[in-house]
C-alpha cells in the first residue's frame, strides 16, 4: 500500500513539473489587425460582437458584403448567373447608360420573382445602401483572391471564418469577363472568371452558370476606421 502511494506521489510530482515547464498555449484572440466588423450603418463593431453586415479590410481599403443564413438578399446559399453592364461601373451611383453582358436570371434566390443574376444583387444592395454605402460591385479576380486563406482547418472554405462565416466551398464570380472557355464549355465561347473557395483555383465559367457572389466596395474618404 505504501509503495503504491509512493509511486502515485512520484507520478503526481512528475506530471506537475512537466505541466509547469510546458504550460498549455494561451488561446489567441481573433486576428483583428486586418479585418474590422461593420454594422448595417457602417459603424465599426467590437471584435466579439455580432451580427455584422460588412467587413472592412484594412490591408486593401476594401469593404466586403457579409453573407448570412437568414434568407435575406445577402443569404450565402443564393446563386447567380453572371449578368452585368458594360463598362463595369465602379463609382457612378447609377447603373444606366451601359450595355449588358452575360446571361440574366439563371441563378437561384428567393428575393426575385424570376431567378437571379449578379446585377439583381448589385442593384438591390446599392438601393438598400448596405453599411451606408452606394457603390457595391463585383470584385476583380485579384481583389477576391486577396481573401483566400490557406491556413484554415482542413475541410473549411479558404477564408477567415471568424469574419466571413457561411462562405461556401465553391465558385464566386469576379468582374473579369469575356474570357475564353475551354473543355466542355468551349461551345459557349465566353464567360467570366470565378475564384473557388474550396481549392483557391481561378477559372472561366459560362455566364449562365449558377455561382456564388460576394460584393465589394471601396471605403469612402471620410470613413472612420477607428475600432470601437
MDAnalysis code that builds the backbone (N, CA, C; Angstrom):
import MDAnalysis as mda
import numpy as np

u = mda.Universe.empty(684, n_residues=228, atom_resindex=np.repeat(np.arange(228), 3), trajectory=True)
u.add_TopologyAttr("name", ["N", "CA", "C"] * 228)
u.add_TopologyAttr("resid", np.arange(1, 229))
u.add_TopologyAttr("resname", ["UNK", "UNK", "UNK", "UNK", "UNK", "UNK", "UNK", "UNK", "UNK", "UNK", "UNK", "UNK", "UNK", "UNK", "UNK", "UNK", "UNK", "UNK", "UNK", "UNK", "UNK", "UNK", "UNK", "UNK", "UNK", "UNK", "UNK", "UNK", "UNK", "UNK", "UNK", "UNK", "UNK", "UNK", "UNK", "UNK", "UNK", "UNK", "UNK", "UNK", "UNK", "UNK", "UNK", "UNK", "UNK", "UNK", "UNK", "UNK", "UNK", "UNK", "UNK", "UNK", "UNK", "UNK", "UNK", "UNK", "UNK", "UNK", "UNK", "UNK", "UNK", "UNK", "UNK", "UNK", "UNK", "UNK", "UNK", "UNK", "UNK", "UNK", "UNK", "UNK", "UNK", "UNK", "UNK", "UNK", "UNK", "UNK", "UNK", "UNK", "UNK", "UNK", "UNK", "UNK", "UNK", "UNK", "UNK", "UNK", "UNK", "UNK", "UNK", "UNK", "UNK", "UNK", "UNK", "UNK", "UNK", "UNK", "UNK", "UNK", "UNK", "UNK", "UNK", "UNK", "UNK", "UNK", "UNK", "UNK", "UNK", "UNK", "UNK", "UNK", "UNK", "UNK", "UNK", "UNK", "UNK", "UNK", "UNK", "UNK", "UNK", "UNK", "UNK", "UNK", "UNK", "UNK", "UNK", "UNK", "UNK", "UNK", "UNK", "UNK", "UNK", "UNK", "UNK", "UNK", "UNK", "UNK", "UNK", "UNK", "UNK", "UNK", "UNK", "UNK", "UNK", "UNK", "UNK", "UNK", "UNK", "UNK", "UNK", "UNK", "UNK", "UNK", "UNK", "UNK", "UNK", "UNK", "UNK", "UNK", "UNK", "UNK", "UNK", "UNK", "UNK", "UNK", "UNK", "UNK", "UNK", "UNK", "UNK", "UNK", "UNK", "UNK", "UNK", "UNK", "UNK", "UNK", "UNK", "UNK", "UNK", "UNK", "UNK", "UNK", "UNK", "UNK", "UNK", "UNK", "UNK", "UNK", "UNK", "UNK", "UNK", "UNK", "UNK", "UNK", "UNK", "UNK", "UNK", "UNK", "UNK", "UNK", "UNK", "UNK", "UNK", "UNK", "UNK", "UNK", "UNK", "UNK", "UNK", "UNK", "UNK", "UNK", "UNK", "UNK", "UNK", "UNK", "UNK", "UNK", "UNK", "UNK", "UNK", "UNK", "UNK", "UNK", "UNK", "UNK"])
u.atoms.positions = np.array([
    [0.829, -1.210, 0.000],
    [0.000, 0.000, 0.000],
    [0.862, 1.259, 0.000],
    [1.879, 1.243, 0.919],
    [2.762, 2.406, 0.980],
    [3.520, 2.594, -0.331],
    [3.864, 1.447, -0.968],
    [4.592, 1.522, -2.237],
    [3.734, 2.166, -3.322],
    [2.447, 1.792, -3.319],
    [1.526, 2.390, -4.311],
    [1.404, 3.898, -4.105],
    [1.284, 4.286, -2.826],
    [1.169, 5.718, -2.530],
    [2.421, 6.465, -2.940],
    [3.563, 5.841, -2.711],
    [4.820, 6.475, -3.080],
    [4.924, 6.638, -4.594],
    [4.568, 5.567, -5.305],
    [4.611, 5.639, -6.783],
    [3.645, 6.712, -7.291],
    [2.418, 6.773, -6.675],
    [1.438, 7.783, -7.078],
    [1.945, 9.187, -6.828],
    [2.616, 9.373, -5.671],
    [3.151, 10.698, -5.351],
    [4.232, 11.109, -6.329],
    [5.092, 10.142, -6.679],
    [6.166, 10.443, -7.643],
    [5.590, 10.820, -9.004],
    [4.587, 10.050, -9.437],
    [3.951, 10.358, -10.733],
    [3.299, 11.733, -10.711],
    [2.640, 12.067, -9.606],
    [1.999, 13.378, -9.486],
    [3.027, 14.492, -9.587],
    [4.181, 14.307, -8.923],
    [5.245, 15.321, -8.957],
    [5.784, 15.472, -10.377],
    [5.958, 14.341, -11.068],
    [6.471, 14.398, -12.449],
    [5.502, 15.132, -13.357],
    [4.210, 14.783, -13.231],
    [3.186, 15.431, -14.078],
    [3.105, 16.916, -13.779],
    [3.149, 17.280, -12.478],
    [3.067, 18.692, -12.106],
    [4.266, 19.469, -12.632],
    [5.445, 18.852, -12.549],
    [6.657, 19.515, -13.036],
    [6.598, 19.711, -14.547],
    [6.111, 18.683, -15.248],
    [6.000, 18.789, -16.708],
    [5.033, 19.897, -17.102],
    [3.903, 19.963, -16.370],
    [2.911, 20.993, -16.676],
    [3.459, 22.385, -16.415],
    [4.262, 22.507, -15.355],
    [4.830, 23.810, -15.043],
    [5.831, 24.259, -16.093],
    [6.589, 23.292, -16.620],
    [7.603, 23.614, -17.631],
    [7.014, 23.725, -19.035],
    [5.838, 23.137, -19.243],
    [5.201, 23.141, -20.564],
    [3.745, 23.577, -20.436],
    [3.536, 24.852, -20.116],
    [2.156, 25.320, -19.954],
    [1.402, 25.241, -21.267],
    [0.085, 25.008, -21.213],
    [-0.700, 24.972, -22.450],
    [-0.665, 26.313, -23.141],
    [-0.734, 26.316, -24.468],
    [-0.702, 27.592, -25.188],
    [-1.875, 28.474, -24.804],
    [-1.609, 29.761, -24.682],
    [-2.669, 30.717, -24.366],
    [-3.545, 30.910, -25.595],
    [-4.864, 30.743, -25.481],
    [-5.741, 30.951, -26.640],
    [-5.530, 32.332, -27.236],
    [-5.334, 32.372, -28.536],
    [-5.087, 33.643, -29.207],
    [-6.408, 34.297, -29.601],
    [-6.521, 35.600, -29.442],
    [-7.740, 36.279, -29.865],
    [-7.861, 36.262, -31.381],
    [-9.067, 36.459, -31.869],
    [-9.269, 36.544, -33.313],
    [-8.403, 37.661, -33.872],
    [-7.657, 37.363, -34.934],
    [-6.772, 38.377, -35.512],
    [-7.582, 39.577, -35.979],
    [-7.264, 40.742, -35.435],
    [-8.047, 41.927, -35.761],
    [-7.194, 43.039, -36.355],
    [-5.938, 42.734, -36.669],
    [-5.082, 43.762, -37.224],
    [-5.403, 44.041, -38.684],
    [-6.220, 43.188, -39.292],
    [-6.582, 43.378, -40.698],
    [-8.066, 43.661, -40.886],
    [-8.944, 42.835, -40.289],
    [-10.372, 42.941, -40.544],
    [-11.111, 43.609, -39.386],
    [-12.120, 44.411, -39.741],
    [-12.991, 45.059, -38.767],
    [-14.435, 44.800, -39.171],
    [-15.238, 44.336, -38.224],
    [-16.662, 44.146, -38.476],
    [-17.369, 45.509, -38.514],
    [-18.364, 45.609, -39.404],
    [-19.169, 46.821, -39.501],
    [-20.640, 46.473, -39.355],
    [-21.385, 47.336, -38.661],
    [-22.826, 47.097, -38.554],
    [-23.526, 47.604, -39.805],
    [-24.855, 47.496, -39.841],
    [-25.624, 47.813, -41.049],
    [-25.499, 49.279, -41.463],
    [-25.145, 50.159, -40.524],
    [-24.969, 51.568, -40.854],
    [-23.520, 51.908, -41.186],
    [-22.631, 50.913, -41.101],
    [-21.233, 51.134, -41.446],
    [-20.341, 51.496, -40.276],
    [-20.851, 51.366, -39.057],
    [-20.065, 51.703, -37.877],
    [-19.228, 50.496, -37.431],
    [-17.960, 50.732, -37.043],
    [-17.124, 49.630, -36.554],
    [-17.717, 48.986, -35.314],
    [-17.533, 47.685, -35.191],
    [-18.071, 46.917, -34.076],
    [-16.942, 46.265, -33.292],
    [-17.242, 45.899, -32.056],
    [-16.302, 45.143, -31.263],
    [-16.026, 43.808, -31.948],
    [-14.814, 43.300, -31.786],
    [-14.407, 42.094, -32.492],
    [-15.245, 40.874, -32.131],
    [-15.818, 40.844, -30.923],
    [-16.618, 39.707, -30.493],
    [-18.112, 39.928, -30.725],
    [-18.496, 41.105, -31.233],
    [-19.911, 41.436, -31.394],
    [-20.478, 40.814, -32.673],
    [-21.795, 40.801, -32.738],
    [-22.479, 40.321, -33.929],
    [-23.971, 40.552, -33.790],
    [-24.753, 40.410, -34.846],
    [-24.285, 40.122, -36.202],
    [-23.687, 41.359, -36.862],
    [-22.950, 41.170, -37.922],
    [-22.356, 42.282, -38.653],
    [-22.751, 42.199, -40.115],
    [-22.772, 43.358, -40.776],
    [-23.263, 43.429, -42.155],
    [-22.140, 43.470, -43.184],
    [-20.990, 44.000, -42.790],
    [-19.875, 44.161, -43.716],
    [-18.566, 43.926, -42.984],
    [-17.499, 43.778, -43.753],
    [-16.168, 43.601, -43.195],
    [-15.212, 44.563, -43.896],
    [-14.528, 45.386, -43.118],
    [-13.507, 46.282, -43.662],
    [-12.164, 45.576, -43.645],
    [-11.507, 45.555, -44.789],
    [-10.160, 45.006, -44.896],
    [-9.181, 46.177, -44.856],
    [-8.512, 46.354, -43.736],
    [-7.598, 47.487, -43.597],
    [-6.367, 47.351, -44.493],
    [-6.063, 46.135, -44.924],
    [-4.909, 45.910, -45.783],
    [-5.129, 46.476, -47.180],
    [-6.360, 46.339, -47.684],
    [-6.653, 46.759, -49.057],
    [-7.527, 48.004, -49.137],
    [-8.184, 48.383, -48.027],
    [-9.121, 49.504, -48.057],
    [-10.469, 49.142, -48.635],
    [-10.720, 47.834, -48.832],
    [-11.986, 47.384, -49.396],
    [-12.966, 47.017, -48.285],
    [-14.250, 47.170, -48.577],
    [-15.307, 46.748, -47.671],
    [-16.103, 45.648, -48.367],
    [-16.289, 44.537, -47.665],
    [-16.927, 43.357, -48.237],
    [-18.306, 43.129, -47.636],
    [-19.204, 42.673, -48.479],
    [-20.522, 42.227, -48.031],
    [-20.364, 40.985, -47.163],
    [-21.023, 40.963, -46.008],
    [-21.044, 39.753, -45.194],
    [-22.256, 38.910, -45.575],
    [-22.060, 37.619, -45.680],
    [-23.144, 36.721, -46.036],
    [-23.863, 36.231, -44.778],
    [-25.139, 35.872, -44.939],
    [-25.973, 35.476, -43.812],
    [-26.554, 34.087, -44.059],
    [-27.347, 33.624, -43.100],
    [-28.093, 32.377, -43.292],
    [-29.559, 32.577, -42.926],
    [-30.058, 33.803, -43.158],
    [-31.432, 34.121, -42.740],
    [-32.372, 34.406, -43.908],
    [-31.981, 34.015, -45.129],
    [-32.809, 34.120, -46.330],
    [-33.127, 35.563, -46.733],
    [-32.323, 36.524, -46.280],
    [-32.475, 37.871, -46.838],
    [-31.669, 37.940, -48.133],
    [-31.513, 39.132, -48.703],
    [-30.861, 39.204, -50.018],
    [-29.380, 38.846, -49.955],
    [-28.810, 38.810, -48.763],
    [-27.388, 38.503, -48.626],
    [-27.140, 37.065, -48.163],
    [-28.154, 36.223, -48.258],
    [-28.008, 34.841, -47.817],
    [-26.927, 34.132, -48.640],
    [-26.077, 33.379, -47.946],
    [-24.939, 32.734, -48.590],
    [-25.330, 31.629, -49.555],
    [-26.545, 31.102, -49.435],
    [-26.956, 29.988, -50.292],
    [-27.403, 30.432, -51.682],
    [-27.741, 31.717, -51.839],
    [-28.239, 32.162, -53.143],
    [-27.121, 32.087, -54.189],
    [-27.507, 31.729, -55.400],
    [-26.567, 31.692, -56.519],
    [-27.058, 32.604, -57.634],
    [-26.129, 32.969, -58.526],
    [-26.420, 33.988, -59.543],
    [-25.714, 33.643, -60.847],
    [-26.397, 33.878, -61.954],
    [-25.692, 33.866, -63.229],
    [-24.974, 35.212, -63.379],
    [-23.958, 35.230, -64.243],
    [-23.174, 36.465, -64.423],
    [-23.894, 37.365, -65.425],
    [-24.381, 38.489, -64.938],
    [-25.063, 39.455, -65.798],
    [-24.757, 40.833, -65.249],
    [-24.127, 41.658, -66.073],
    [-23.703, 42.970, -65.609],
    [-23.781, 43.952, -66.760],
    [-23.420, 45.172, -66.473],
    [-23.421, 46.197, -67.503],
    [-22.006, 46.569, -67.875],
    [-21.822, 46.897, -69.128],
    [-20.505, 47.230, -69.649],
    [-20.501, 48.670, -70.157],
    [-19.524, 49.495, -69.784],
    [-18.406, 49.116, -68.916],
    [-18.855, 48.884, -67.477],
    [-18.072, 48.115, -66.710],
    [-18.388, 47.875, -65.309],
    [-18.231, 49.189, -64.555],
    [-19.330, 49.682, -64.012],
    [-19.326, 50.994, -63.364],
    [-18.931, 50.821, -61.903],
    [-17.873, 51.518, -61.488],
    [-17.414, 51.408, -60.104],
    [-17.892, 52.573, -59.256],
    [-17.805, 53.784, -59.778],
    [-18.031, 54.949, -58.937],
    [-19.404, 55.591, -59.124],
    [-20.047, 55.354, -60.259],
    [-21.330, 56.004, -60.507],
    [-22.406, 55.464, -59.577],
    [-23.318, 56.325, -59.165],
    [-24.440, 55.891, -58.341],
    [-25.530, 55.265, -59.201],
    [-25.425, 55.409, -60.491],
    [-26.438, 54.886, -61.397],
    [-25.859, 53.765, -62.239],
    [-26.702, 52.801, -62.587],
    [-26.288, 51.720, -63.471],
    [-26.898, 51.882, -64.863],
    [-27.180, 53.123, -65.237],
    [-27.781, 53.403, -66.535],
    [-26.692, 53.697, -67.566],
    [-27.116, 53.781, -68.814],
    [-26.241, 54.168, -69.920],
    [-25.061, 53.218, -70.095],
    [-25.312, 51.936, -70.021],
    [-24.277, 50.951, -70.266],
    [-24.921, 49.748, -70.930],
    [-24.158, 49.062, -71.776],
    [-24.693, 47.893, -72.455],
    [-24.547, 46.662, -71.569],
    [-25.396, 45.666, -71.812],
    [-25.417, 44.488, -70.954],
    [-24.494, 43.399, -71.471],
    [-23.929, 42.652, -70.528],
    [-23.107, 41.488, -70.834],
    [-23.575, 40.333, -69.965],
    [-23.467, 39.102, -70.493],
    [-23.761, 37.944, -69.684],
    [-25.142, 37.364, -69.921],
    [-25.622, 36.592, -68.952],
    [-26.894, 35.877, -69.048],
    [-27.750, 36.180, -67.829],
    [-28.938, 36.760, -68.010],
    [-29.765, 37.094, -66.848],
    [-30.533, 35.895, -66.299],
    [-30.831, 35.964, -64.994],
    [-31.831, 35.100, -64.331],
    [-31.610, 33.595, -64.489],
    [-30.373, 33.164, -64.273],
    [-30.086, 31.729, -64.317],
    [-29.584, 31.204, -62.976],
    [-29.572, 32.070, -61.969],
    [-29.198, 31.610, -60.634],
    [-30.426, 31.192, -59.853],
    [-30.319, 31.212, -58.544],
    [-31.428, 30.763, -57.712],
    [-31.437, 31.536, -56.401],
    [-32.443, 32.410, -56.238],
    [-32.621, 33.115, -54.969],
    [-34.106, 33.400, -54.788],
    [-34.484, 33.736, -53.562],
    [-35.904, 33.892, -53.252],
    [-36.364, 35.337, -53.217],
    [-35.455, 36.291, -53.472],
    [-35.883, 37.684, -53.399],
    [-36.254, 38.249, -54.761],
    [-36.228, 37.433, -55.798],
    [-36.654, 37.839, -57.132],
    [-37.821, 36.973, -57.584],
    [-38.758, 37.569, -58.338],
    [-39.868, 36.788, -58.879],
    [-39.364, 35.754, -59.881],
    [-38.380, 36.191, -60.685],
    [-37.726, 35.241, -61.579],
    [-36.536, 34.654, -60.834],
    [-35.632, 34.034, -61.556],
    [-34.409, 33.564, -60.928],
    [-33.438, 34.738, -60.814],
    [-32.196, 34.494, -60.440],
    [-31.296, 35.591, -60.050],
    [-30.094, 35.749, -60.972],
    [-29.567, 36.985, -61.007],
    [-28.283, 37.251, -61.636],
    [-27.517, 38.275, -60.796],
    [-26.258, 38.474, -61.141],
    [-25.403, 39.342, -60.331],
    [-25.908, 40.781, -60.299],
    [-26.498, 41.246, -61.397],
    [-26.988, 42.617, -61.431],
    [-28.147, 42.817, -60.457],
    [-28.981, 41.793, -60.271],
    [-30.065, 41.885, -59.283],
    [-29.499, 42.194, -57.898],
    [-28.486, 41.441, -57.507],
    [-27.905, 41.647, -56.187],
    [-27.231, 43.012, -56.085],
    [-26.502, 43.419, -57.126],
    [-25.837, 44.724, -57.117],
    [-26.855, 45.845, -56.962],
    [-27.910, 45.807, -57.771],
    [-28.908, 46.881, -57.735],
    [-29.599, 46.961, -56.373],
    [-29.996, 45.822, -55.832],
    [-30.695, 45.832, -54.542],
    [-29.771, 46.289, -53.415],
    [-28.524, 45.850, -53.452],
    [-27.585, 46.244, -52.403],
    [-27.276, 47.730, -52.473],
    [-27.190, 48.260, -53.672],
    [-26.980, 49.705, -53.821],
    [-28.216, 50.483, -53.358],
    [-29.379, 49.982, -53.705],
    [-30.612, 50.665, -53.306],
    [-30.758, 50.688, -51.791],
    [-30.437, 49.573, -51.143],
    [-30.531, 49.490, -49.678],
    [-29.382, 50.192, -48.975],
    [-28.342, 50.548, -49.741],
    [-27.154, 51.198, -49.189],
    [-26.612, 50.420, -47.991],
    [-26.273, 49.169, -48.254],
    [-25.701, 48.321, -47.217],
    [-24.504, 49.004, -46.571],
    [-24.517, 49.056, -45.245],
    [-23.463, 49.716, -44.459],
    [-23.310, 51.192, -44.827],
    [-24.395, 51.793, -45.332],
    [-24.376, 53.203, -45.668],
    [-23.623, 53.521, -46.943],
    [-23.341, 52.522, -47.780],
    [-22.522, 52.709, -48.979],
    [-23.328, 52.402, -50.239],
    [-22.978, 53.085, -51.340],
    [-23.776, 53.019, -52.557],
    [-23.115, 52.269, -53.712],
    [-21.810, 52.146, -53.696],
    [-21.105, 51.736, -54.906],
    [-20.728, 50.260, -54.924],
    [-21.630, 49.423, -54.474],
    [-21.353, 47.989, -54.447],
    [-21.197, 47.432, -55.856],
    [-20.296, 46.462, -56.002],
    [-19.968, 45.909, -57.323],
    [-19.375, 44.519, -57.157],
    [-19.147, 43.845, -58.290],
    [-18.407, 42.595, -58.274],
    [-16.927, 42.882, -58.066],
    [-16.218, 42.040, -57.326],
    [-14.781, 42.250, -57.144],
    [-13.990, 41.778, -58.358],
    [-12.806, 42.345, -58.546],
    [-11.895, 41.807, -59.550],
    [-11.338, 40.478, -59.039],
    [-10.701, 39.752, -59.926],
    [-10.098, 38.484, -59.514],
    [-9.066, 38.700, -58.419],
    [-8.214, 39.710, -58.593],
    [-7.168, 39.976, -57.602],
    [-7.771, 40.367, -56.254],
    [-8.835, 41.150, -56.272],
    [-9.474, 41.547, -55.019],
    [-10.037, 40.331, -54.283],
    [-10.722, 39.457, -55.019],
    [-11.314, 38.291, -54.385],
    [-10.236, 37.318, -53.903],
    [-9.177, 37.176, -54.683],
    [-8.081, 36.298, -54.268],
    [-7.418, 36.791, -52.982],
    [-7.486, 38.080, -52.716],
    [-6.852, 38.623, -51.507],
    [-7.493, 38.079, -50.238],
    [-8.693, 37.495, -50.340],
    [-9.382, 36.933, -49.182],
    [-9.040, 35.464, -48.951],
    [-8.384, 34.828, -49.906],
    [-8.030, 33.421, -49.747],
    [-7.095, 33.243, -48.554],
    [-7.386, 32.250, -47.739],
    [-6.589, 31.965, -46.544],
    [-6.359, 30.456, -46.472],
    [-5.129, 30.037, -46.761],
    [-4.817, 28.606, -46.801],
    [-4.419, 28.062, -45.432],
    [-4.506, 28.899, -44.391],
    [-4.144, 28.446, -43.053],
    [-5.336, 27.901, -42.275],
    [-6.525, 27.910, -42.882],
    [-7.714, 27.433, -42.174],
    [-7.653, 25.917, -42.005],
    [-8.527, 25.395, -41.152],
    [-8.561, 23.967, -40.918],
    [-8.968, 23.200, -42.172],
    [-8.454, 22.012, -42.311],
    [-8.769, 21.172, -43.470],
    [-10.279, 20.954, -43.548],
    [-10.819, 21.147, -44.732],
    [-12.250, 20.948, -44.944],
    [-13.055, 22.226, -44.908],
    [-12.467, 23.335, -44.415],
    [-13.183, 24.606, -44.374],
    [-12.960, 25.393, -45.657],
    [-13.870, 26.323, -45.935],
    [-13.667, 27.241, -47.051],
    [-12.412, 28.056, -46.786],
    [-11.675, 28.379, -47.844],
    [-10.375, 29.048, -47.712],
    [-10.543, 30.548, -47.466],
    [-11.038, 30.883, -46.286],
    [-11.266, 32.272, -45.926],
    [-11.331, 32.355, -44.403],
    [-11.056, 33.527, -43.828],
    [-11.072, 33.686, -42.376],
    [-12.488, 33.466, -41.844],
    [-12.760, 32.341, -41.194],
    [-14.144, 32.031, -40.810],
    [-14.699, 32.951, -39.729],
    [-13.844, 33.552, -38.914],
    [-14.334, 34.423, -37.843],
    [-14.957, 35.700, -38.383],
    [-14.555, 36.110, -39.586],
    [-15.087, 37.330, -40.176],
    [-15.973, 37.062, -41.388],
    [-15.790, 35.915, -42.043],
    [-16.543, 35.594, -43.255],
    [-17.257, 34.253, -43.083],
    [-18.183, 34.158, -42.128],
    [-18.906, 32.896, -41.926],
    [-19.834, 32.605, -43.112],
    [-20.268, 31.381, -43.208],
    [-21.239, 30.936, -44.221],
    [-20.668, 30.913, -45.636],
    [-19.361, 31.131, -45.786],
    [-18.763, 31.056, -47.119],
    [-18.838, 29.620, -47.637],
    [-19.229, 29.474, -48.881],
    [-19.392, 28.146, -49.477],
    [-18.102, 27.692, -50.160],
    [-17.913, 26.397, -50.185],
    [-16.737, 25.838, -50.855],
    [-17.080, 25.646, -52.337],
    [-17.115, 26.761, -53.053],
    [-17.488, 26.730, -54.455],
    [-17.010, 27.970, -55.177],
    [-17.532, 28.169, -56.395],
    [-17.114, 29.278, -57.258],
    [-17.811, 30.577, -56.874],
    [-17.020, 31.672, -56.815],
    [-17.540, 33.014, -56.585],
    [-17.166, 33.891, -57.783],
    [-18.176, 34.579, -58.314],
    [-17.975, 35.406, -59.504],
    [-17.029, 36.578, -59.242],
    [-16.270, 36.933, -60.288],
    [-15.493, 38.164, -60.305],
    [-16.041, 39.070, -61.408],
    [-15.480, 40.254, -61.514],
    [-15.918, 41.193, -62.554],
    [-15.201, 40.975, -63.884],
    [-14.258, 40.038, -63.933],
    [-13.452, 39.827, -65.134],
    [-14.191, 38.917, -66.110],
    [-14.524, 39.449, -67.271],
    [-15.406, 38.748, -68.205],
    [-14.798, 38.676, -69.600],
    [-15.581, 38.124, -70.539],
    [-15.137, 37.881, -71.914],
    [-13.874, 37.018, -71.951],
    [-13.851, 35.993, -71.112],
    [-12.726, 35.061, -71.068],
    [-13.063, 33.819, -71.894],
    [-12.087, 33.325, -72.652],
    [-12.301, 32.149, -73.497],
    [-12.603, 30.921, -72.641],
    [-13.647, 30.200, -73.019],
    [-13.997, 28.962, -72.345],
    [-13.333, 27.783, -73.038],
    [-13.015, 26.760, -72.259],
    [-12.358, 25.584, -72.816],
    [-13.106, 24.325, -72.380],
    [-12.666, 23.192, -72.899],
    [-13.225, 21.906, -72.496],
    [-14.698, 21.779, -72.845],
    [-15.492, 21.283, -71.905],
    [-16.912, 21.034, -72.160],
    [-17.691, 22.324, -72.373],
    [-17.118, 23.450, -71.977],
    [-17.809, 24.738, -72.136],
    [-17.375, 25.490, -73.396],
    [-16.487, 24.920, -74.172],
    [-15.894, 25.649, -75.286],
    [-16.940, 26.150, -76.285],
    [-18.014, 25.391, -76.459],
    [-19.032, 25.780, -77.447],
    [-19.773, 27.061, -77.040],
    [-19.678, 27.424, -75.751],
    [-20.330, 28.655, -75.274],
    [-19.446, 29.886, -75.470],
    [-18.209, 29.664, -75.887],
    [-17.244, 30.693, -76.301],
    [-16.684, 31.523, -75.149],
    [-17.544, 32.327, -74.464],
    [-17.002, 33.250, -73.473],
    [-17.721, 33.125, -72.128],
    [-17.000, 33.488, -71.075],
    [-17.574, 33.517, -69.736],
    [-16.823, 34.502, -68.868],
    [-16.999, 34.387, -67.559],
    [-16.324, 35.261, -66.599],
    [-15.496, 34.419, -65.642],
    [-14.499, 35.040, -65.036],
    [-13.643, 34.321, -64.105],
    [-14.330, 34.153, -62.748],
    [-14.069, 33.016, -62.122],
    [-14.573, 32.748, -60.780],
    [-13.430, 32.228, -59.924],
    [-13.453, 32.594, -58.642],
    [-12.480, 32.096, -57.667],
    [-13.165, 31.025, -56.833],
    [-12.518, 29.866, -56.728],
    [-13.098, 28.755, -55.977],
    [-12.542, 28.743, -54.554],
    [-13.446, 28.819, -53.561],
    [-13.003, 28.876, -52.174],
    [-12.891, 27.498, -51.528],
    [-12.923, 26.463, -52.346],
    [-12.584, 25.126, -51.860],
    [-11.111, 24.839, -52.075],
    [-10.603, 25.210, -53.265],
    [-9.206, 24.901, -53.573],
    [-8.384, 26.121, -53.985],
    [-9.019, 27.305, -54.065],
    [-8.287, 28.517, -54.407],
    [-8.057, 28.721, -55.888],
    [-8.589, 27.850, -56.728],
    [-8.355, 27.957, -58.164],
    [-9.149, 29.104, -58.783],
    [-8.665, 29.580, -59.921],
    [-9.346, 30.611, -60.707],
    [-9.587, 30.036, -62.092],
    [-10.818, 30.140, -62.577],
    [-11.125, 29.561, -63.875],
    [-12.283, 30.317, -64.511],
    [-12.336, 30.332, -65.853],
    [-13.502, 30.904, -66.529],
    [-14.645, 29.910, -66.548],
    [-15.838, 30.364, -66.242],
    [-17.028, 29.521, -66.330],
    [-18.099, 30.274, -67.116],
    [-19.049, 29.569, -67.704],
    [-20.062, 30.232, -68.531],
    [-20.896, 31.242, -67.735],
    [-21.295, 32.309, -68.408],
    [-22.140, 33.328, -67.772],
    [-23.409, 32.710, -67.173],
    [-23.917, 31.671, -67.808],
    [-25.185, 31.088, -67.385],
    [-25.057, 30.195, -66.150],
    [-23.842, 29.874, -65.743],
    [-23.664, 29.034, -64.560],
    [-24.165, 29.736, -63.306],
    [-24.694, 28.963, -62.373],
    [-25.139, 29.499, -61.087],
    [-23.972, 29.416, -60.102],
    [-23.400, 30.570, -59.741],
    [-22.275, 30.623, -58.814],
    [-22.591, 31.600, -57.693],
    [-21.745, 31.609, -56.679],
    [-21.953, 32.485, -55.529],
    [-21.376, 33.873, -55.801],
    [-21.745, 34.829, -54.939],
    [-21.276, 36.213, -55.096],
    [-20.980, 36.810, -53.727],
    [-19.878, 37.564, -53.659],
    [-19.611, 38.418, -52.504],
    [-19.250, 39.791, -53.060],
    [-20.131, 40.766, -52.818],
    [-19.921, 42.105, -53.353],
    [-18.871, 42.864, -52.555],
    [-18.332, 43.901, -53.189],
    [-17.279, 44.700, -52.572],
    [-17.472, 46.164, -52.928],
    [-16.904, 47.044, -52.137],
    [-16.857, 48.462, -52.450],
    [-15.636, 49.057, -51.772],
    [-15.308, 50.285, -52.139],
    [-14.193, 50.967, -51.506],
    [-14.692, 51.785, -50.325],
    [-13.868, 51.907, -49.289],
    [-14.212, 52.770, -48.165],
    [-14.191, 54.217, -48.642],
    [-15.188, 54.988, -48.242],
    [-15.241, 56.389, -48.615],
    [-14.115, 57.159, -47.936],
    [-13.782, 58.335, -48.468],
    [-12.655, 59.109, -47.940],
    [-12.838, 59.513, -46.493],
    [-14.096, 59.726, -46.103],
    [-14.360, 60.160, -44.731],
    [-14.729, 59.012, -43.808],
    [-14.444, 57.779, -44.273],
    [-14.799, 56.617, -43.466],
    [-13.874, 56.520, -42.268],
    [-14.465, 56.340, -41.094],
    [-13.703, 56.265, -39.857],
    [-13.395, 54.810, -39.532],
    [-12.109, 54.434, -39.624],
    [-11.733, 53.044, -39.402],
    [-11.296, 52.789, -37.960],
    [-11.452, 53.760, -37.090],
    [-11.074, 53.542, -35.704],
    [-12.005, 52.508, -35.086],
    [-11.440, 51.560, -34.345],
    [-12.246, 50.497, -33.760],
    [-12.960, 51.006, -32.519],
    [-14.086, 50.355, -32.162],
    [-14.858, 50.810, -31.011],
    [-14.104, 50.601, -29.703],
])
